[in-house]
Structure formats: structure tokens, C-alpha cells
Amino acid sequence: MKAIVVTDRAAGTAGMTLTERPEPDAARLASLEGANYGDVVVEVHASGFTGNELEWPSTWIDRLGRDRTPSIPGHELAGVVTALSYGTAGLSVGQRVFGLTDWTRDGTLAEYVVVEARNLAPLPGDVDFTVGASVAMPGLTAWQGLFDHGRLQAGQSVLVHGAAGAVGSMATQLAREYGAYVIGTGRAAHRQTALDFGAQEFVDLENDALKDIGGVDLVFDVFGADIGKQSAGLVRAGGTLVTVAGPPEARPAEGLAVDFVVVPDRAQLGQIARLMRDGRLRTNTGHVAALDDAVAAFNPTERINGKTIIRVRP
């Protein structure tokens, strides 16, 4: 099968290459001898890629710390189940699915991938594969940040950093959908995009002062560094600073600070899929490229707004 592989951590996306790799052995997967209980083989139709995953240790080593290169990156997918491991329940061959793969296994920038069934959810037939791949990681990240860790309630105020980005636009929409007042941030050029995704106010981080916002109940941070430190001082008593940018350098005086890594969740994916199907949630896709053009797509000559998705099959 065709796949994108990486072997050189220092090379970044420039070190990606398109090559041939063996397809998953479906017959062995389904046997008692070869079963990894709970796995399925998915024919990948669309794949996402997170820009900093080539910095993650899990891209290069397995759970025991052993080198696993050449490895296939990408952990977001939408496709069709083609085989089940022995004893797998909950999915069927031929079913359309979307979700995330395990961080320490070969990923989704390939024609086929082996995934734990519990990491996948059914993809409605009227939701395109590119949409499914583009919503899996940003949608789950936004959902878990807002509701699992941020405990967001209707009527509260939330400051969403990077509100025009792939994750921030999801957080903005979900917060609005559940009755919060949303203040988005970003560059001046992203103001209209953030407002179009549902932000009720916008703060230009290049020219406006964050402190002028006043207090908020929740901060959803994707930047960290100085923006994260300033944001901690905006959290009201009992509020929360939630970040995906690593351990926070400052914490709210009378609130919580939580940094987290997104995890697969079938039930949450199902809720996200329903919102997509009903037109109440939309993705922020900037560019769709074929697998043959993936290396160039991840090394663009100009800035691409929105998430890049690889359409593995036409």
C-alpha cells in the first residue's frame, strides 16, 4: 500500500516520504493466533495530520521506548471497515467510520490502518469522509476541553484563543451551541473568520490588550507561553484555564488550571457527528490534497488557513 513515512525526527515535515508499505494482514488479524483483540482494519478515505505530531515522542518510539521508525504519521481518519480482529464487537465490515488511532502505532497517512475499534464511531452516510477526518481531532479536543475539563455551563463566558483555527473554531461553535458567551482571539486578519464561527467578540492579540476583556469563567488556550500566563489572570473565582499547550506557567488565583491530551471517545464522536449532520457544527478545512501530493501539502509555500486534509481515495 502507499503510505507517508518518517525516519528523521530533526527533518520535520520535510523528511516525509511517500513509499510502499505492507498492507495489514487481515486474515492473521481475524485468527486466534494473530488476534489483537478489539482491532479493525480500516480502508482510509481521508486522513488528518497535526502539525506538531512529529515532535511527539510517540511518533518515534513505542510504549517500551524502542525505536519504531520508519513510522506512518497521522492519527485522524475517516474510512470503511474492511476486517475485524477475532472477538471484536460494535462495528461491522463495510461500515463507514471516523475517529483517532493510537499515538504509538502506525497512523492514517496510508491506504489502510489498523485501529482499536473503541477509538472509532459510525460516520453518517451523508457526512463526507473529508469532513469526518477533519472533525475527529479538533472536535474531540474542543469537546473535552470545554465540557470534561472546563465544566462549561450555559450562560458562562469563555475566552477561546485561536478562534479561527481548527481547534479554536470547534470550541467556539460548541460553546455557542451550549449557551455560552464566546470571546475569540487571534490575528487581526482572522477577525471575520472567528466571528463567522460564532464568536460574539474578538480580541486582536497583536494590537489589543487581553486585560481589557475583564473576567471570564473559562479560558480555552491553544498558545501557552505569554498568552497563557496573561490568560490565567482573567479567570474568575471558581473558573478554569484549560490548555493543550503543555503545563501552564501561571494558574488562576482562585480557579483551576488543567492541561490535557485529547483521547478517543466513541460516544463524544457520535454526538459530534450528529451536530455535523444537523448543520450545527462545521469544520475549518483549508486545503484538501491527494496522498500522492501529501508531502507538498504539509510543506506549503504560502500560509494555509484551516486544516489540511489528505483525501486518500477519490
Residue frames as qw, qx, qy, qz and C-alpha x, y, z in Angstrom:
[[0.000, 0.887, 0.463, 0.000, 0.00, 0.00, 0.00],
 [0.311, 0.600, -0.071, 0.734, 1.02, 3.63, -0.40],
 [0.542, -0.744, -0.330, 0.209, 1.93, 5.43, 2.81],
 [0.135, 0.856, -0.257, 0.427, 3.72, 8.51, 4.08],
 [0.846, -0.335, -0.276, 0.309, 6.61, 7.58, 6.37],
 [0.039, -0.923, 0.289, -0.252, 9.08, 9.48, 8.55],
 [0.901, -0.040, -0.283, 0.326, 12.53, 8.35, 9.71],
 [0.470, 0.187, -0.228, 0.832, 14.33, 11.56, 10.71],
 [0.260, -0.752, -0.532, 0.291, 12.98, 13.49, 13.70],
 [0.279, -0.511, 0.039, 0.812, 15.14, 16.54, 13.01],
 [0.162, 0.114, 0.606, 0.770, 13.86, 16.87, 9.44],
 [0.352, 0.342, 0.348, -0.799, 10.26, 17.66, 10.40],
 [0.707, 0.511, 0.363, -0.326, 7.66, 17.56, 7.63],
 [0.376, 0.737, -0.472, -0.304, 10.44, 17.98, 5.05],
 [0.115, -0.377, 0.919, 0.005, 11.52, 14.46, 5.97],
 [0.730, 0.237, 0.497, -0.405, 8.21, 12.89, 4.95],
 [0.102, 0.318, -0.771, -0.541, 8.36, 10.47, 2.02],
 [0.828, 0.178, 0.063, -0.528, 5.75, 8.58, 0.02],
 [0.053, 0.397, -0.911, -0.102, 6.61, 4.89, -0.18],
 [0.758, -0.101, -0.524, -0.375, 5.17, 1.37, -0.31],
 [0.264, -0.350, 0.757, -0.485, 4.45, -0.45, 2.94],
 [0.157, -0.138, -0.972, -0.107, 2.87, -3.88, 3.54],
 [0.525, -0.400, -0.251, -0.708, -0.91, -3.91, 3.91],
 [0.493, -0.325, 0.620, -0.517, -2.33, -5.15, 7.23],
 [0.226, 0.062, -0.957, -0.169, -2.72, -8.92, 7.23],
 [0.606, -0.204, 0.018, -0.769, -6.49, -9.19, 7.60],
 [0.840, -0.061, -0.514, -0.167, -6.51, -12.99, 7.66],
 [0.518, 0.063, -0.646, 0.558, -3.98, -13.12, 10.51],
 [0.184, -0.244, 0.284, -0.909, -5.82, -10.34, 12.33],
 [0.727, -0.178, -0.128, -0.651, -9.00, -12.41, 12.31],
 [0.772, 0.022, -0.634, 0.048, -7.34, -15.59, 13.56],
 [0.735, -0.670, -0.106, 0.003, -6.90, -16.73, 17.12],
 [0.805, -0.075, -0.017, 0.588, -3.15, -16.92, 16.61],
 [0.390, 0.257, 0.093, 0.879, -2.75, -13.37, 15.32],
 [0.194, -0.812, -0.466, -0.293, -5.60, -11.58, 17.04],
 [0.184, 0.046, -0.367, 0.911, -5.03, -8.31, 18.76],
 [0.053, -0.590, -0.801, 0.088, -8.43, -8.23, 20.40],
 [0.020, 0.808, 0.346, -0.476, -10.52, -5.22, 19.54],
 [0.150, -0.426, 0.421, 0.787, -8.66, -4.17, 16.37],
 [0.655, 0.623, 0.414, -0.110, -10.19, -3.45, 12.98],
 [0.433, -0.037, 0.444, 0.784, -8.64, -2.74, 9.58],
 [0.278, 0.799, 0.309, -0.435, -9.89, 0.47, 8.01],
 [0.531, 0.411, 0.405, 0.620, -9.61, 1.37, 4.35],
 [0.189, -0.556, -0.175, 0.790, -8.64, 5.03, 4.75],
 [0.362, 0.731, 0.481, 0.322, -10.58, 7.50, 2.61],
 [0.094, 0.860, -0.065, 0.497, -9.42, 10.72, 4.31],
 [0.735, -0.278, -0.359, 0.504, -6.74, 11.50, 6.86],
 [0.110, -0.972, 0.031, -0.203, -5.79, 14.44, 9.05],
 [0.733, 0.106, -0.305, 0.599, -2.39, 15.41, 10.39],
 [0.368, -0.914, -0.132, 0.110, -1.49, 17.57, 13.39],
 [0.416, 0.842, -0.249, 0.237, 1.38, 19.92, 12.64],
 [0.148, -0.730, 0.598, -0.297, 3.41, 19.21, 15.78],
 [0.955, -0.191, 0.140, -0.180, 3.00, 15.43, 15.96],
 [0.797, 0.413, -0.308, 0.315, 6.49, 14.97, 14.54],
 [0.015, 0.614, -0.514, 0.598, 7.67, 16.44, 17.84],
 [0.809, -0.384, 0.154, -0.417, 5.79, 13.83, 19.88],
 [0.238, -0.468, 0.851, -0.027, 7.97, 11.03, 21.34],
 [0.705, 0.167, 0.641, -0.253, 5.21, 8.55, 20.42],
 [0.663, 0.683, -0.134, -0.275, 5.85, 9.19, 16.71],
 [0.373, 0.676, -0.633, 0.048, 9.35, 7.74, 17.07],
 [0.076, 0.248, -0.919, 0.296, 9.26, 5.17, 19.89],
 [0.569, -0.357, -0.667, -0.322, 6.78, 2.58, 21.12],
 [0.609, -0.711, -0.078, -0.343, 5.40, 2.21, 24.64],
 [0.887, -0.359, -0.011, 0.289, 8.58, 0.42, 25.75],
 [0.193, -0.867, 0.263, 0.377, 10.84, 3.16, 24.42],
 [0.636, -0.048, 0.623, 0.454, 12.03, 1.20, 21.38],
 [0.107, 0.399, -0.382, -0.827, 12.62, 2.88, 18.04],
 [0.577, 0.401, 0.695, -0.151, 9.70, 2.23, 15.69],
 [0.342, 0.719, -0.232, -0.558, 10.82, 4.05, 12.56],
 [0.077, -0.139, -0.292, -0.943, 10.01, 4.14, 9.73],
 [0.131, 0.432, 0.761, -0.466, 6.66, 5.19, 11.17],
 [0.032, 0.514, 0.594, 0.618, 3.48, 6.38, 9.48],
 [0.004, 0.136, 0.398, -0.907, 2.17, 9.64, 10.97],
 [0.437, -0.203, -0.354, -0.801, -1.39, 10.96, 11.05],
 [0.004, 0.099, 0.904, -0.417, -3.93, 9.98, 13.70],
 [0.459, 0.383, 0.317, -0.736, -7.23, 11.31, 12.31],
 [0.028, -0.054, 0.865, 0.499, -9.22, 9.30, 9.81],
 [0.690, 0.275, 0.290, -0.604, -12.45, 8.52, 8.08],
 [0.225, 0.328, -0.833, -0.385, -12.93, 5.38, 6.06],
 [0.851, -0.040, -0.218, -0.477, -14.55, 1.96, 5.76],
 [0.591, -0.415, 0.674, -0.155, -14.01, -1.12, 7.95],
 [0.641, 0.414, -0.559, -0.324, -12.60, -3.98, 5.86],
 [0.686, 0.018, -0.715, 0.132, -11.70, -6.57, 8.51],
 [0.591, -0.680, 0.127, -0.414, -12.30, -7.35, 12.18],
 [0.141, 0.416, -0.855, 0.277, -9.97, -9.00, 14.65],
 [0.487, -0.245, -0.838, -0.019, -11.13, -12.09, 16.48],
 [0.329, -0.500, -0.674, 0.434, -13.75, -11.22, 19.09],
 [0.051, -0.045, -0.008, 0.998, -14.30, -7.62, 18.01],
 [0.038, 0.653, 0.756, -0.026, -17.82, -6.29, 18.58],
 [0.036, -0.739, -0.256, 0.622, -19.59, -3.00, 17.90],
 [0.249, 0.628, -0.360, -0.644, -18.52, -2.49, 14.28],
 [0.827, 0.269, 0.493, -0.031, -19.06, -4.41, 11.06],
 [0.445, -0.082, 0.569, 0.687, -17.26, -4.92, 7.78],
 [0.179, 0.537, 0.576, 0.590, -18.34, -2.29, 5.26],
 [0.240, -0.857, -0.417, 0.187, -19.26, 0.27, 7.93],
 [0.296, 0.713, -0.055, 0.633, -18.28, 3.92, 7.46],
 [0.652, -0.615, -0.289, 0.336, -16.32, 5.15, 10.50],
 [0.279, 0.766, -0.201, 0.543, -14.22, 8.04, 11.76],
 [0.718, -0.693, -0.055, 0.047, -12.02, 8.67, 14.77],
 [0.025, -0.851, 0.517, -0.082, -8.46, 8.60, 16.12],
 [0.869, 0.142, -0.452, 0.141, -5.71, 6.00, 16.14],
 [0.762, -0.574, -0.065, 0.293, -3.37, 5.10, 18.99],
 [0.029, 0.954, -0.273, -0.121, -0.43, 7.53, 19.28],
 [0.359, -0.592, 0.702, 0.167, 2.23, 4.81, 19.39],
 [0.679, 0.207, 0.686, 0.159, 1.06, 2.81, 16.36],
 [0.238, 0.056, 0.538, 0.806, 1.32, 3.49, 12.65],
 [0.226, 0.455, 0.325, -0.798, -1.10, 6.19, 11.63],
 [0.533, 0.585, 0.559, -0.248, -3.54, 7.17, 8.94],
 [0.281, 0.749, -0.332, -0.500, -1.48, 8.73, 6.13],
 [0.140, -0.209, 0.939, 0.235, -1.80, 5.41, 4.32],
 [0.489, -0.051, -0.573, -0.656, -4.28, 3.42, 2.30],
 [0.751, -0.390, -0.510, -0.156, -5.04, 1.10, 5.25],
 [0.032, -0.515, 0.576, -0.634, -4.62, 1.32, 9.01],
 [0.559, -0.309, -0.763, 0.098, -5.20, -0.97, 12.00],
 [0.197, -0.448, 0.214, -0.845, -7.18, 0.76, 14.76],
 [0.019, 0.172, 0.871, -0.461, -8.77, -0.21, 18.04],
 [0.105, -0.537, -0.721, -0.425, -12.49, -0.44, 17.37],
 [0.305, -0.728, -0.508, 0.345, -13.29, 1.52, 20.52],
 [0.266, -0.399, 0.094, 0.872, -11.48, 4.54, 19.02],
 [0.030, -0.101, -0.603, -0.791, -13.96, 4.76, 16.14],
 [0.384, 0.405, 0.540, -0.629, -17.57, 5.85, 15.73],
 [0.477, 0.504, 0.674, 0.253, -20.01, 5.37, 12.86],
 [0.050, -0.283, 0.199, 0.937, -19.87, 8.12, 10.24],
 [0.540, 0.544, 0.465, -0.443, -23.32, 9.01, 8.88],
 [0.628, 0.305, 0.586, 0.412, -23.72, 8.31, 5.18],
 [0.267, 0.885, 0.278, 0.262, -24.47, 11.95, 4.40],
 [0.315, -0.894, 0.243, 0.205, -21.25, 13.23, 6.03],
 [0.678, 0.656, -0.324, 0.074, -18.29, 13.32, 3.63],
 [0.893, -0.144, -0.202, 0.374, -15.13, 11.42, 4.54],
 [0.408, 0.416, -0.179, 0.793, -13.06, 14.63, 4.41],
 [0.398, -0.652, 0.031, -0.645, -15.42, 16.17, 6.96],
 [0.900, -0.406, -0.151, -0.051, -15.13, 13.14, 9.23],
 [0.785, 0.072, -0.202, 0.581, -11.34, 13.22, 9.14],
 [0.211, 0.503, -0.111, 0.831, -11.19, 16.96, 9.74],
 [0.502, -0.631, -0.017, -0.592, -13.51, 16.94, 12.76],
 [0.858, -0.230, -0.448, 0.104, -12.13, 13.97, 14.71],
 [0.586, -0.061, -0.370, 0.718, -9.16, 15.57, 16.47],
 [0.009, -0.268, 0.088, -0.959, -10.35, 19.22, 16.67],
 [0.588, -0.442, -0.337, -0.587, -13.87, 18.19, 17.64],
 [0.796, -0.357, -0.459, 0.168, -12.80, 15.86, 20.45],
 [0.462, 0.051, -0.312, 0.828, -10.18, 18.34, 21.69],
 [0.197, -0.351, -0.031, -0.915, -12.73, 21.14, 21.86],
 [0.709, -0.431, -0.408, -0.383, -15.40, 18.92, 23.44],
 [0.770, -0.278, -0.456, 0.348, -13.13, 17.55, 26.15],
 [0.331, 0.141, -0.235, 0.903, -11.57, 20.93, 26.89],
 [0.309, -0.377, -0.098, -0.868, -14.90, 22.68, 27.27],
 [0.752, -0.361, -0.197, -0.515, -17.04, 20.06, 28.96],
 [0.876, -0.162, -0.410, 0.195, -14.88, 17.34, 30.54],
 [0.593, -0.062, -0.301, 0.744, -12.14, 19.62, 31.89],
 [0.043, 0.231, -0.019, 0.972, -13.67, 23.11, 31.70],
 [0.034, -0.461, -0.817, 0.344, -17.12, 22.10, 33.04],
 [0.069, -0.042, -0.213, -0.974, -18.70, 24.78, 30.86],
 [0.144, 0.526, 0.777, -0.315, -22.30, 25.68, 31.66],
 [0.163, 0.690, 0.501, 0.497, -24.90, 27.64, 29.72],
 [0.207, -0.954, -0.185, -0.115, -24.71, 31.34, 30.46],
 [0.637, -0.574, 0.164, 0.488, -20.99, 31.31, 31.28],
 [0.351, 0.892, -0.233, -0.166, -18.36, 33.28, 29.38],
 [0.876, -0.125, 0.318, 0.341, -15.46, 31.59, 27.60],
 [0.113, 0.842, -0.387, -0.358, -12.32, 33.05, 26.06],
 [0.918, 0.194, 0.312, 0.147, -11.25, 30.92, 23.08],
 [0.173, -0.703, 0.465, 0.509, -7.72, 31.54, 21.85],
 [0.083, -0.212, 0.817, 0.530, -7.08, 30.90, 18.16],
 [0.535, 0.367, 0.551, -0.525, -10.80, 31.07, 17.46],
 [0.614, 0.604, -0.219, -0.459, -10.23, 30.96, 13.69],
 [0.067, 0.460, -0.879, -0.108, -8.06, 27.83, 13.86],
 [0.536, -0.045, -0.790, -0.293, -9.06, 24.19, 13.52],
 [0.371, -0.296, -0.792, 0.384, -9.48, 23.56, 17.26],
 [0.000, 0.225, 0.319, -0.921, -10.50, 27.10, 18.25],
 [0.413, -0.010, -0.364, -0.835, -13.28, 27.25, 15.68],
 [0.541, -0.251, -0.793, -0.126, -14.68, 23.98, 17.03],
 [0.291, -0.297, -0.638, 0.648, -14.51, 25.27, 20.61],
 [0.161, 0.105, 0.015, -0.981, -16.23, 28.49, 19.56],
 [0.512, -0.119, -0.550, -0.649, -19.09, 26.66, 17.86],
 [0.537, -0.277, -0.791, 0.097, -19.59, 24.11, 20.62],
 [0.175, -0.226, -0.505, 0.814, -19.53, 26.77, 23.34],
 [0.322, 0.054, -0.122, -0.937, -22.14, 28.81, 21.47],
 [0.538, -0.146, -0.727, -0.401, -24.21, 25.71, 20.80],
 [0.531, -0.371, -0.719, 0.251, -24.38, 25.04, 24.54],
 [0.249, -0.878, -0.377, -0.157, -25.32, 28.58, 25.51],
 [0.583, -0.469, -0.076, 0.659, -22.03, 30.25, 26.44],
 [0.208, 0.970, -0.015, -0.128, -20.88, 33.78, 25.60],
 [0.863, 0.037, 0.192, 0.465, -17.75, 33.46, 23.45],
 [0.028, 0.935, -0.249, -0.252, -14.85, 35.88, 23.10],
 [0.917, 0.256, 0.113, 0.284, -12.42, 34.80, 20.39],
 [0.241, -0.826, 0.322, 0.395, -8.81, 35.82, 19.89],
 [0.806, 0.234, 0.378, 0.391, -6.28, 35.73, 17.07],
 [0.339, -0.109, 0.274, 0.893, -4.58, 37.88, 14.48],
 [0.289, 0.458, 0.110, -0.834, -6.43, 40.87, 13.04],
 [0.333, 0.242, -0.661, -0.627, -6.76, 39.09, 9.69],
 [0.228, -0.153, -0.961, -0.026, -8.71, 36.28, 11.39],
 [0.252, 0.108, 0.432, -0.859, -11.36, 38.51, 12.98],
 [0.631, 0.145, -0.190, -0.738, -14.13, 37.84, 10.45],
 [0.578, 0.088, -0.803, -0.119, -13.47, 34.10, 10.38],
 [0.145, -0.059, -0.808, 0.569, -13.75, 33.90, 14.17],
 [0.393, 0.177, 0.266, -0.862, -16.97, 35.92, 14.11],
 [0.637, 0.160, -0.493, -0.571, -18.37, 33.73, 11.33],
 [0.495, -0.003, -0.862, 0.104, -17.76, 30.67, 13.51],
 [0.513, -0.640, -0.551, -0.152, -19.79, 32.25, 16.29],
 [0.440, -0.189, -0.381, 0.791, -17.53, 34.42, 18.45],
 [0.054, -0.883, -0.464, -0.034, -19.52, 37.34, 19.86],
 [0.106, -0.958, 0.212, 0.161, -16.43, 39.45, 20.46],
 [0.872, 0.309, -0.078, 0.372, -12.91, 39.33, 19.04],
 [0.403, -0.851, 0.215, 0.259, -9.57, 40.36, 20.54],
 [0.673, 0.672, -0.241, 0.196, -6.69, 41.14, 18.17],
 [0.832, -0.461, -0.031, 0.308, -3.70, 39.69, 20.03],
 [0.623, 0.248, 0.074, 0.738, -1.30, 41.86, 18.05],
 [0.082, 0.457, 0.063, 0.883, -2.94, 45.18, 18.91],
 [0.564, -0.620, -0.173, -0.518, -5.47, 44.76, 21.75],
 [0.047, -0.429, 0.739, -0.518, -4.80, 44.21, 25.45],
 [0.486, -0.219, -0.842, -0.087, -6.09, 40.94, 26.90],
 [0.180, -0.220, -0.664, 0.692, -6.56, 42.53, 30.31],
 [0.284, 0.052, -0.032, -0.957, -9.26, 44.79, 28.88],
 [0.450, -0.202, -0.782, -0.381, -11.54, 41.77, 28.49],
 [0.563, -0.436, 0.290, -0.640, -12.24, 41.59, 32.20],
 [0.402, -0.245, 0.852, -0.229, -13.10, 38.32, 33.91],
 [0.682, 0.137, -0.514, -0.502, -14.29, 35.12, 32.22],
 [0.850, -0.298, 0.293, -0.321, -15.45, 31.77, 33.55],
 [0.893, -0.007, 0.393, 0.218, -13.32, 29.65, 31.23],
 [0.172, 0.769, -0.472, -0.396, -10.23, 30.13, 29.08],
 [0.933, 0.196, 0.285, 0.100, -9.57, 27.63, 26.27],
 [0.084, -0.847, 0.422, 0.313, -5.88, 28.09, 25.45],
 [0.931, 0.308, 0.128, 0.150, -4.00, 26.70, 22.45],
 [0.397, 0.826, -0.242, 0.319, -0.98, 29.04, 22.62],
 [0.798, -0.387, -0.221, 0.405, 0.59, 28.79, 26.06],
 [0.501, 0.213, -0.066, 0.836, 3.66, 30.98, 26.71],
 [0.046, -0.033, -0.249, 0.967, 2.90, 34.64, 27.48],
 [0.480, -0.237, -0.379, -0.755, -0.69, 34.42, 26.19],
 [0.671, -0.324, -0.667, -0.014, -1.35, 31.57, 28.60],
 [0.396, -0.172, -0.506, 0.747, 0.23, 33.45, 31.51],
 [0.165, -0.079, 0.005, -0.983, -1.85, 36.56, 30.83],
 [0.559, -0.263, -0.556, -0.556, -4.98, 34.47, 30.49],
 [0.493, -0.255, -0.761, 0.336, -4.64, 32.97, 33.96],
 [0.093, -0.167, -0.378, 0.906, -5.29, 36.40, 35.43],
 [0.377, -0.079, -0.305, -0.871, -8.62, 36.66, 33.57],
 [0.479, -0.249, -0.831, -0.139, -10.22, 33.61, 35.17],
 [0.473, -0.564, 0.061, -0.674, -12.91, 34.45, 37.71],
 [0.333, -0.317, 0.774, -0.435, -13.14, 32.76, 41.10],
 [0.715, 0.127, 0.619, -0.298, -14.21, 29.16, 40.57],
 [0.682, 0.651, -0.136, -0.304, -13.32, 29.28, 36.88],
 [0.858, -0.128, 0.424, 0.262, -10.87, 27.24, 34.83],
 [0.236, 0.738, -0.497, -0.392, -7.95, 27.72, 32.48],
 [0.897, 0.103, 0.428, 0.032, -7.82, 24.76, 30.08],
 [0.175, 0.785, -0.470, -0.364, -4.83, 24.36, 27.79],
 [0.966, 0.209, 0.137, 0.072, -3.49, 21.96, 25.17],
 [0.420, 0.816, -0.305, 0.255, -0.14, 23.79, 25.05],
 [0.612, 0.162, -0.613, 0.474, 1.52, 21.90, 27.89],
 [0.460, -0.538, -0.552, 0.441, 1.69, 22.55, 31.65],
 [0.042, 0.924, 0.203, 0.322, 0.58, 26.16, 32.32],
 [0.490, 0.256, -0.340, 0.760, 3.21, 28.61, 33.50],
 [0.162, -0.143, 0.363, -0.906, 0.64, 30.51, 35.59],
 [0.192, -0.400, -0.896, -0.017, -2.53, 29.50, 37.36],
 [0.273, -0.681, -0.283, -0.618, -5.70, 31.39, 38.24],
 [0.040, -0.389, 0.576, -0.718, -5.58, 32.84, 41.73],
 [0.510, -0.013, 0.595, -0.620, -8.97, 31.35, 42.68],
 [0.837, 0.328, -0.062, -0.434, -9.59, 28.81, 39.96],
 [0.861, -0.113, 0.472, 0.154, -8.22, 25.70, 38.29],
 [0.287, 0.684, -0.532, -0.408, -5.61, 25.17, 35.57],
 [0.848, 0.047, 0.525, -0.053, -5.83, 21.99, 33.51],
 [0.269, 0.566, -0.620, -0.472, -3.57, 20.81, 30.69],
 [0.794, 0.084, 0.561, -0.220, -4.72, 17.74, 28.83],
 [0.016, 0.270, -0.797, -0.540, -4.14, 15.48, 25.84],
 [0.713, 0.128, -0.106, -0.682, -7.16, 14.51, 23.79],
 [0.312, -0.124, 0.941, -0.045, -8.29, 10.88, 23.99],
 [0.296, -0.122, -0.742, -0.588, -10.53, 8.87, 21.66],
 [0.302, 0.184, 0.685, -0.637, -14.16, 8.65, 22.77],
 [0.052, 0.273, 0.847, 0.453, -16.82, 6.90, 20.69],
 [0.034, -0.726, -0.655, 0.208, -19.78, 8.48, 22.49],
 [0.079, -0.720, -0.007, 0.690, -18.41, 12.00, 22.05],
 [0.105, -0.163, 0.673, 0.713, -17.62, 11.34, 18.39],
 [0.052, 0.486, 0.850, 0.198, -21.22, 10.24, 17.95],
 [0.037, -0.812, -0.406, 0.418, -22.52, 13.48, 19.44],
 [0.117, -0.556, 0.328, 0.755, -20.18, 15.49, 17.24],
 [0.131, 0.097, 0.822, 0.545, -21.34, 13.56, 14.16],
 [0.056, 0.687, 0.723, -0.049, -24.97, 14.36, 14.95],
 [0.058, -0.799, -0.100, 0.591, -24.16, 18.07, 15.20],
 [0.143, -0.325, 0.603, 0.715, -22.33, 17.89, 11.87],
 [0.117, 0.325, 0.875, 0.339, -25.18, 16.06, 10.18],
 [0.006, -0.788, -0.587, 0.186, -27.72, 18.58, 11.51],
 [0.355, 0.681, 0.150, 0.623, -25.67, 21.52, 10.20],
 [0.431, -0.894, -0.084, -0.088, -24.99, 22.86, 13.70],
 [0.554, -0.641, 0.402, 0.347, -21.23, 22.30, 13.53],
 [0.743, 0.666, -0.048, 0.053, -18.90, 22.81, 10.58],
 [0.828, -0.205, 0.101, 0.512, -15.26, 22.08, 10.00],
 [0.030, 0.930, -0.208, -0.301, -12.46, 24.52, 9.27],
 [0.830, 0.075, 0.416, 0.365, -10.76, 22.85, 6.31],
 [0.001, -0.803, 0.223, 0.553, -8.20, 24.90, 4.46],
 [0.350, 0.556, -0.642, -0.395, -6.82, 22.51, 1.84],
 [0.899, 0.008, 0.406, -0.165, -7.61, 19.01, 0.58],
 [0.237, 0.652, -0.661, -0.285, -4.81, 17.13, -1.22],
 [0.940, 0.118, -0.282, -0.155, -4.31, 13.62, -2.59],
 [0.843, -0.468, 0.194, 0.182, -1.98, 11.15, -0.85],
 [0.769, 0.317, 0.146, 0.536, 0.47, 11.48, -3.75],
 [0.208, 0.706, -0.004, 0.677, 0.65, 15.22, -3.02],
 [0.627, -0.724, -0.287, 0.030, 0.69, 14.99, 0.79],
 [0.677, -0.235, -0.076, 0.694, 4.37, 15.82, 1.29],
 [0.206, 0.332, 0.195, 0.900, 4.00, 19.06, -0.68],
 [0.374, -0.705, -0.404, -0.448, 0.73, 19.84, 1.12],
 [0.688, -0.655, -0.226, 0.217, 2.45, 19.64, 4.51],
 [0.513, -0.330, 0.127, 0.782, 5.28, 21.87, 3.27],
 [0.345, 0.832, 0.421, 0.106, 3.31, 24.71, 1.62],
 [0.473, 0.240, 0.064, 0.845, 5.00, 27.68, 0.00],
 [0.174, -0.414, 0.014, -0.893, 2.36, 30.00, 1.48],
 [0.207, -0.026, 0.728, -0.653, 0.30, 30.07, 4.66],
 [0.380, -0.291, -0.753, -0.451, -2.86, 27.93, 4.57],
 [0.393, -0.220, 0.403, -0.797, -5.71, 28.86, 6.87],
 [0.880, -0.040, 0.044, -0.471, -7.66, 25.92, 8.24],
 [0.684, -0.322, 0.654, 0.011, -6.80, 22.24, 8.49],
 [0.372, 0.468, -0.677, -0.430, -5.11, 20.33, 5.67],
 [0.818, -0.001, 0.495, -0.293, -6.82, 17.03, 4.88],
 [0.020, 0.363, -0.832, -0.418, -5.43, 14.23, 2.74],
 [0.828, 0.229, 0.089, -0.505, -8.01, 12.54, 0.50],
 [0.403, -0.363, 0.824, 0.163, -6.53, 9.06, 0.26],
 [0.326, 0.296, 0.849, 0.291, -9.22, 7.76, -2.11],
 [0.073, -0.161, -0.350, -0.920, -11.16, 9.81, -4.70]]
